Amino acid sequence: MTRFQPSSSQTSRLAAQQSGAPPPRPAGPGLDRPRQAIRQAIDAAGLTLKQASRLLGRNDAYLQQFLYRGSPRRLPEPARLQLAELTGVDQSQFLDSDLQAWRPTHQDMAVTVPLHAVHAAAGGGSFADDGDMSQTGLTFPPDLLRRITSAPAGGLKLLSVSGDSMSPTLEDGDLVMIDTGRLMPSPPGIFILDDGVGLVAKRVDAIPNTMPPQLRLSSDNPAYSNYQRRLDEVHIVGRVVWFARTI
């Protein structure tokens, strides 16, 4: 008579049934992505579901029911954070797929605008660019940055003003944001440019009907004289779109 020996999985299932304990469940098939991640994290930490449930301050069957019976439907945030701490896994791995898709990415949470190393040089309202090397930056919430300018973030720079030639609009020590994609004074505005002598902050407008084209460089402080430059004599770095000041 042919006899069939039960497999190891059948033996485990029979033993579990005899002891009254729930049979072991697979960590993969049948579980959605966050539940798979939770089961794998618990296994990697060397814990049973019962032990992990107790460490969460829940009843012995809490995680078993969550993983395999869908109750609760979503792991509460305190339990998710505590489980992440117990297992050493990033809690975002335990988020449901809809929450994972909603959660803002790192890039969405902050936009860094580089602050370039500049040192004040002689003369009102001038800059001396130290190799144009970005040393640090300021981070802006995306919504706030979009309120300031619609320009691509990659074309924005921060610089410090030195001197009083643009007072009272810009004061000594003000921080200005420039859009390096806007290089033509149309419409007129405040620009950072190299006028052939140094890097300056000036109000710039094109003088009509001049050939070669001429630019008028104006200071808001009446103590400083306005002057003109040919367009090919200057290098415009960018238009000032925002400034910050210490009170």
Secondary structure as GFF3:
##gff-version 3
##sequence-region A 1 247
A	DSSP	alpha_helix	8	19	.	.	.	ID=ss1
A	DSSP	alpha_helix	33	44	.	.	.	ID=ss2
A	DSSP	alpha_helix	49	55	.	.	.	ID=ss3
A	DSSP	alpha_helix	62	69	.	.	.	ID=ss4
A	DSSP	alpha_helix	77	87	.	.	.	ID=ss5
A	DSSP	three_ten_helix	91	94	.	.	.	ID=ss6
A	DSSP	alpha_helix	97	102	.	.	.	ID=ss7
A	DSSP	alpha_helix	106	109	.	.	.	ID=ss8
A	DSSP	beta_strand	111	119	.	.	.	ID=ss9
A	DSSP	beta_strand	126	140	.	.	.	ID=ss10
A	DSSP	alpha_helix	142	148	.	.	.	ID=ss11
A	DSSP	three_ten_helix	153	155	.	.	.	ID=ss12
A	DSSP	beta_strand	156	160	.	.	.	ID=ss13
A	DSSP	beta_strand	175	179	.	.	.	ID=ss14
A	DSSP	beta_strand	189	194	.	.	.	ID=ss15
A	DSSP	beta_strand	199	207	.	.	.	ID=ss16
A	DSSP	beta_strand	214	218	.	.	.	ID=ss17
A	DSSP	beta_strand	227	230	.	.	.	ID=ss18
A	DSSP	three_ten_helix	231	233	.	.	.	ID=ss19
A	DSSP	beta_strand	235	244	.	.	.	ID=ss20
###
